């Protein structure tokens, strides 16, 4: 994949204007939009025909972005999270990990659907983190309709969605798996939700 695939002025513009984009993430192709814009998020759910009770993983550029969701962590808790997000290099082959955290924020009910939890991931890829710091947090469900296989190429995504999205970013063929998903409990223990 082109290292600077996310350094695209049009991509940044579309996302800042609350558009919907299909693009490579650090795992697979995702359908992304501004997480903090309810209309954009609801549009993604509609396009993907996603179960309205299922939450989406949120990509963030750094750990302080959690505060935008009313999640304020102690330094000890931040260090725990860093073990999953920052202990590996970009190219070491380890699986990206998304972490479910408590989020008791009623104004974000459209994201957590009453579960009071949200899943976050900081990508290892520096160029993707740089995009996220420019656009703000992005929801990133896989680029497919509910019940279908995730698109491995932009061409497959276009067969699913046609002109229903505002922009497609081509990163070639992606054969990665979705991220590992864990829940980090208050006592520091973890529950693996998806290997």
Residue frames as qw, qx, qy, qz and C-alpha x, y, z in Angstrom:
[[0.000, 0.889, 0.458, 0.000, 0.00, 0.00, 0.00],
 [0.325, 0.634, -0.049, 0.700, 1.21, 3.50, -0.78],
 [0.434, -0.233, -0.553, 0.673, 2.57, 4.87, 2.50],
 [0.022, 0.182, 0.163, -0.969, 1.03, 8.32, 1.95],
 [0.078, -0.404, -0.804, -0.430, -2.36, 7.11, 0.78],
 [0.228, -0.748, -0.591, 0.199, -4.08, 9.09, 3.57],
 [0.238, -0.496, 0.013, 0.835, -2.25, 12.34, 2.79],
 [0.169, 0.412, 0.669, 0.595, -4.91, 13.44, 0.33],
 [0.075, 0.046, 0.176, -0.980, -6.37, 16.94, 0.53],
 [0.525, -0.167, -0.436, -0.712, -9.68, 15.83, -0.98],
 [0.594, -0.258, -0.756, 0.101, -9.99, 12.97, 1.53],
 [0.255, -0.204, -0.512, 0.795, -9.41, 15.36, 4.45],
 [0.246, -0.020, -0.100, -0.964, -11.88, 17.89, 2.99],
 [0.582, -0.229, -0.618, -0.476, -14.64, 15.28, 2.47],
 [0.548, -0.305, -0.716, 0.305, -14.23, 13.93, 6.03],
 [0.143, -0.161, -0.352, 0.911, -14.16, 17.40, 7.60],
 [0.390, -0.014, -0.191, -0.901, -17.37, 18.20, 5.72],
 [0.588, -0.022, 0.642, -0.492, -19.00, 15.10, 7.27],
 [0.688, 0.359, -0.445, -0.447, -18.89, 13.02, 4.10],
 [0.891, -0.179, 0.403, -0.108, -18.70, 9.21, 3.94],
 [0.316, 0.696, -0.618, -0.185, -15.56, 7.57, 2.54],
 [0.995, -0.061, 0.071, 0.044, -14.49, 4.01, 1.74],
 [0.252, 0.808, -0.510, 0.149, -10.74, 3.76, 2.39],
 [0.744, 0.061, -0.605, 0.278, -8.08, 1.37, 3.64],
 [0.530, -0.802, 0.168, -0.218, -7.59, 1.34, 7.41],
 [0.094, -0.631, 0.765, -0.088, -4.75, -0.36, 9.26],
 [0.551, -0.023, 0.822, -0.145, -6.65, -3.65, 8.86],
 [0.372, 0.395, 0.780, 0.311, -9.23, -3.84, 6.05],
 [0.018, -0.359, -0.328, -0.874, -11.26, -1.42, 3.91],
 [0.056, -0.464, -0.686, 0.557, -13.57, 0.59, 6.11],
 [0.014, 0.724, 0.436, 0.534, -16.49, 2.92, 5.56],
 [0.425, -0.276, -0.400, 0.764, -15.48, 5.94, 7.59],
 [0.036, -0.779, -0.276, -0.562, -16.97, 9.23, 8.68],
 [0.014, -0.459, 0.410, -0.788, -16.73, 11.84, 11.44],
 [0.362, -0.259, -0.865, 0.232, -17.69, 9.98, 14.62],
 [0.072, -0.369, -0.505, 0.777, -18.97, 13.10, 16.34],
 [0.356, 0.147, -0.235, -0.892, -21.44, 13.98, 13.57],
 [0.536, 0.135, 0.740, -0.382, -24.63, 12.04, 14.24],
 [0.690, 0.567, 0.047, -0.448, -26.08, 12.51, 10.73],
 [0.386, 0.600, -0.677, -0.179, -22.92, 11.14, 9.08],
 [0.194, -0.218, 0.930, -0.223, -22.88, 8.13, 11.42],
 [0.625, 0.316, 0.554, -0.449, -26.56, 7.38, 10.75],
 [0.607, 0.631, -0.272, -0.399, -25.86, 7.63, 7.02],
 [0.146, 0.454, -0.878, -0.034, -23.12, 4.98, 7.33],
 [0.409, 0.048, 0.840, -0.353, -25.55, 2.68, 9.15],
 [0.665, 0.514, 0.237, -0.487, -28.14, 3.20, 6.42],
 [0.481, 0.637, -0.523, -0.299, -25.70, 2.62, 3.52],
 [0.102, 0.350, -0.928, 0.081, -24.25, -0.51, 5.14],
 [0.746, -0.281, -0.395, -0.456, -27.70, -1.75, 6.25],
 [0.308, 0.230, -0.774, 0.504, -26.05, -2.25, 9.62],
 [0.491, -0.555, -0.667, 0.074, -27.94, -3.52, 12.66],
 [0.061, -0.794, 0.030, -0.605, -28.75, -0.27, 14.52],
 [0.739, -0.664, 0.042, -0.106, -27.94, -1.92, 17.86],
 [0.882, -0.027, 0.008, 0.471, -24.33, -2.74, 16.86],
 [0.192, -0.905, 0.151, 0.349, -21.61, -0.24, 17.71],
 [0.733, 0.625, -0.125, 0.236, -18.70, 0.56, 15.39],
 [0.728, -0.291, -0.047, 0.619, -15.00, 0.65, 16.13],
 [0.084, 0.996, 0.036, -0.018, -13.64, 4.20, 16.34],
 [0.755, 0.204, -0.068, 0.620, -10.18, 5.10, 15.05],
 [0.236, -0.967, -0.038, 0.093, -8.37, 7.83, 16.99],
 [0.548, 0.716, -0.277, 0.333, -5.06, 9.59, 16.37],
 [0.280, 0.347, -0.675, 0.588, -3.83, 9.65, 19.96],
 [0.345, -0.327, -0.831, 0.289, -4.92, 8.65, 23.44],
 [0.012, 0.259, 0.335, -0.906, -6.07, 12.17, 24.38],
 [0.332, -0.097, -0.511, -0.787, -8.79, 11.96, 21.70],
 [0.326, -0.359, -0.871, 0.082, -10.72, 9.76, 24.17],
 [0.057, -0.337, -0.443, 0.829, -11.59, 12.96, 26.06],
 [0.288, 0.030, -0.359, -0.887, -13.84, 14.00, 23.14],
 [0.567, -0.260, -0.709, -0.330, -16.07, 11.10, 24.24],
 [0.554, -0.654, 0.140, -0.496, -16.05, 12.08, 27.92],
 [0.953, -0.153, -0.196, 0.176, -13.52, 9.36, 28.71],
 [0.003, -0.849, 0.423, -0.315, -10.89, 10.67, 31.13],
 [0.934, -0.069, -0.324, 0.133, -8.35, 8.04, 32.13],
 [0.558, -0.774, 0.256, 0.154, -5.81, 7.95, 34.90],
 [0.195, 0.736, -0.627, -0.162, -2.15, 7.78, 33.90],
 [0.435, -0.220, 0.870, -0.078, -2.12, 4.14, 35.10],
 [0.690, 0.451, 0.526, -0.209, -5.04, 3.29, 32.79],
 [0.468, 0.818, -0.225, -0.246, -3.38, 5.12, 29.88],
 [0.086, -0.585, 0.801, 0.092, -0.23, 3.06, 30.43],
 [0.609, 0.091, 0.774, -0.146, -2.38, -0.12, 30.32],
 [0.659, 0.678, 0.234, -0.228, -3.84, 0.92, 26.96],
 [0.214, 0.820, -0.485, -0.218, -0.43, 1.81, 25.58],
 [0.472, -0.302, 0.826, 0.060, 0.62, -1.81, 26.12],
 [0.635, 0.406, 0.657, -0.008, -1.87, -2.80, 23.42],
 [0.453, 0.869, 0.191, -0.062, -1.42, 0.17, 21.12],
 [0.187, 0.931, -0.311, 0.022, 2.22, 1.21, 21.27],
 [0.643, -0.533, 0.540, 0.102, 4.46, -1.72, 22.19],
 [0.753, 0.181, 0.546, 0.319, 4.93, -2.87, 18.61],
 [0.100, -0.402, 0.372, 0.831, 6.41, -1.31, 15.50],
 [0.565, 0.430, -0.089, -0.698, 4.46, -0.62, 12.30],
 [0.672, 0.405, -0.530, -0.323, 5.77, -3.62, 10.45],
 [0.185, -0.380, 0.872, -0.245, 6.18, -6.31, 13.09],
 [0.404, -0.062, -0.834, -0.370, 3.18, -8.28, 11.84],
 [0.010, 0.229, 0.813, -0.535, 1.25, -8.12, 15.12],
 [0.037, -0.594, -0.728, -0.342, -2.52, -7.80, 14.90],
 [0.106, -0.362, 0.086, -0.922, -4.07, -4.37, 15.54],
 [0.249, -0.370, -0.838, 0.315, -6.16, -4.36, 18.71],
 [0.270, -0.535, -0.198, -0.776, -9.38, -2.46, 19.39],
 [0.228, -0.100, -0.769, 0.589, -10.30, -1.91, 23.03],
 [0.336, -0.662, -0.537, -0.401, -13.80, -1.55, 24.47],
 [0.198, 0.041, -0.480, 0.854, -14.01, 1.16, 27.14],
 [0.047, -0.666, -0.689, 0.284, -16.88, 2.40, 29.30],
 [0.078, 0.145, 0.206, 0.964, -18.55, 5.51, 27.90],
 [0.044, -0.618, -0.743, 0.253, -21.52, 6.71, 29.94],
 [0.007, -0.275, 0.104, 0.956, -22.29, 9.69, 27.78],
 [0.447, 0.535, 0.654, -0.294, -25.99, 10.07, 26.92],
 [0.347, 0.760, -0.126, -0.535, -25.26, 12.49, 24.06],
 [0.151, 0.470, -0.798, -0.346, -23.36, 9.64, 22.33],
 [0.684, 0.096, 0.636, -0.344, -26.24, 7.17, 22.50],
 [0.736, 0.602, -0.084, -0.297, -26.25, 7.11, 18.69],
 [0.354, 0.609, -0.709, 0.037, -22.77, 5.51, 18.96],
 [0.037, -0.254, 0.913, -0.318, -23.08, 3.18, 21.95],
 [0.566, -0.197, -0.596, -0.535, -26.79, 2.33, 21.56],
 [0.711, -0.547, 0.012, -0.442, -27.38, 2.13, 25.30],
 [0.901, -0.036, -0.350, 0.254, -24.45, -0.22, 26.01],
 [0.324, -0.932, 0.163, -0.008, -22.45, 2.67, 27.52],
 [0.673, -0.374, 0.471, 0.431, -19.32, 1.22, 25.93],
 [0.564, 0.792, -0.141, -0.188, -17.33, 2.12, 22.80],
 [0.885, -0.076, 0.251, 0.386, -14.44, 0.38, 21.04],
 [0.134, 0.946, -0.227, -0.187, -11.36, 2.42, 20.09],
 [0.884, 0.023, 0.183, 0.429, -8.14, 1.77, 18.20],
 [0.010, -0.880, 0.309, 0.360, -5.03, 3.84, 17.63],
 [0.898, 0.432, -0.040, 0.073, -3.47, 2.56, 14.40],
 [0.727, -0.395, 0.238, 0.508, 0.23, 1.70, 14.38],
 [0.553, 0.441, 0.350, 0.614, 0.58, 3.34, 10.97],
 [0.259, -0.418, -0.150, 0.858, 1.92, 6.86, 11.50],
 [0.033, -0.066, -0.446, -0.892, 0.46, 8.19, 8.25],
 [0.348, -0.530, -0.703, -0.321, -3.03, 7.02, 9.26],
 [0.402, -0.589, -0.477, 0.513, -2.65, 8.55, 12.73],
 [0.174, -0.202, 0.104, 0.958, -1.68, 11.84, 11.08],
 [0.210, -0.347, -0.601, -0.689, -4.90, 11.75, 9.03],
 [0.442, -0.593, -0.672, 0.033, -6.95, 11.09, 12.19],
 [0.348, -0.470, -0.283, 0.760, -5.38, 14.06, 13.97],
 [0.004, 0.025, -0.308, -0.951, -6.43, 16.26, 11.03],
 [0.387, -0.307, -0.613, -0.617, -9.99, 14.91, 10.69],
 [0.534, -0.311, 0.435, -0.655, -10.82, 13.88, 14.25],
 [0.424, -0.082, 0.890, -0.146, -12.05, 10.41, 15.27],
 [0.520, 0.207, -0.508, -0.655, -13.60, 8.26, 12.54],
 [0.816, -0.020, 0.497, -0.292, -15.98, 5.34, 12.86],
 [0.230, 0.526, -0.729, -0.374, -14.62, 2.52, 10.73],
 [0.818, 0.072, 0.518, -0.241, -16.94, -0.45, 10.17],
 [0.454, -0.104, 0.742, 0.482, -15.85, -2.79, 7.38],
 [0.322, 0.374, -0.301, -0.816, -16.76, -1.86, 3.81],
 [0.176, -0.136, -0.925, -0.309, -19.63, -4.28, 3.18],
 [0.591, -0.359, -0.142, -0.708, -23.32, -4.59, 3.77],
 [0.559, -0.347, 0.612, -0.439, -24.39, -6.52, 6.86],
 [0.876, 0.064, 0.443, -0.179, -23.97, -10.25, 6.34],
 [0.776, 0.616, -0.092, 0.100, -21.61, -9.95, 3.34],
 [0.812, -0.140, -0.028, 0.566, -17.83, -10.38, 3.19],
 [0.169, -0.835, 0.063, 0.520, -15.70, -7.25, 3.69],
 [0.635, 0.770, -0.052, 0.033, -14.49, -5.73, 0.42],
 [0.786, -0.297, 0.201, 0.504, -10.84, -6.58, -0.29],
 [0.379, 0.106, 0.338, 0.855, -10.56, -3.98, -3.09],
 [0.196, 0.332, 0.102, -0.917, -12.13, -0.66, -4.01],
 [0.360, 0.032, -0.668, -0.650, -13.78, -2.42, -6.97],
 [0.320, -0.326, -0.886, 0.074, -15.57, -4.82, -4.61],
 [0.054, -0.423, -0.487, 0.762, -16.64, -1.90, -2.40],
 [0.247, 0.225, -0.251, -0.909, -18.04, -0.06, -5.44],
 [0.361, -0.174, -0.832, -0.383, -20.14, -3.14, -6.29],
 [0.244, -0.447, -0.764, 0.395, -21.64, -2.92, -2.78],
 [0.114, -0.652, -0.381, 0.646, -22.16, 0.83, -2.58],
 [0.407, 0.652, 0.441, 0.464, -21.90, 2.47, -6.03],
 [0.183, 0.506, -0.019, 0.843, -22.38, 6.21, -5.69],
 [0.554, -0.723, -0.392, -0.131, -23.87, 6.05, -2.17],
 [0.623, -0.559, -0.071, 0.542, -20.54, 7.16, -0.68],
 [0.143, 0.965, -0.023, -0.219, -18.76, 10.43, -1.39],
 [0.231, 0.783, -0.575, -0.058, -15.23, 9.15, -2.05],
 [0.993, -0.068, 0.013, 0.095, -13.27, 5.94, -2.56],
 [0.067, -0.824, 0.559, 0.058, -9.55, 5.77, -1.70],
 [0.939, 0.239, -0.243, -0.047, -7.74, 2.94, -3.47],
 [0.367, -0.712, 0.595, -0.070, -5.14, 1.09, -1.41],
 [0.350, 0.339, -0.852, -0.194, -4.87, -1.96, -3.64],
 [0.772, -0.242, -0.537, -0.238, -5.95, -5.40, -2.43],
 [0.259, -0.524, 0.593, -0.553, -6.10, -5.86, 1.35],
 [0.728, -0.065, -0.668, -0.143, -6.04, -9.39, 2.72],
 [0.047, 0.258, -0.687, 0.677, -5.78, -8.54, 6.43],
 [0.326, -0.498, -0.802, 0.047, -8.21, -9.62, 9.13],
 [0.297, -0.831, -0.150, -0.446, -10.35, -7.31, 11.21],
 [0.036, 0.591, -0.582, 0.557, -8.73, -6.18, 14.46],
 [0.427, -0.220, -0.817, 0.318, -8.61, -8.19, 17.64],
 [0.345, -0.623, -0.125, -0.691, -11.26, -6.87, 20.05],
 [0.477, -0.159, -0.730, 0.463, -10.83, -6.84, 23.82],
 [0.380, -0.822, -0.212, -0.367, -12.65, -5.36, 26.80],
 [0.381, 0.280, -0.551, 0.687, -10.41, -3.79, 29.41],
 [0.526, -0.672, -0.519, -0.051, -12.00, -4.14, 32.86],
 [0.211, -0.915, 0.120, -0.323, -11.54, -1.63, 35.69],
 [0.758, -0.574, 0.300, 0.078, -9.29, -4.06, 37.57],
 [0.008, -0.692, 0.636, 0.341, -6.93, -4.31, 34.59],
 [0.532, 0.032, 0.840, 0.104, -8.09, -7.77, 33.51],
 [0.318, 0.327, -0.431, -0.779, -9.20, -8.29, 29.91],
 [0.696, 0.280, 0.631, -0.197, -11.89, -10.22, 28.12],
 [0.095, -0.202, 0.682, 0.697, -11.16, -11.19, 24.50],
 [0.574, 0.448, 0.356, -0.586, -14.32, -10.52, 22.46],
 [0.813, 0.575, 0.005, -0.093, -12.83, -11.31, 19.05],
 [0.744, -0.340, 0.372, 0.438, -9.55, -13.09, 18.34]]
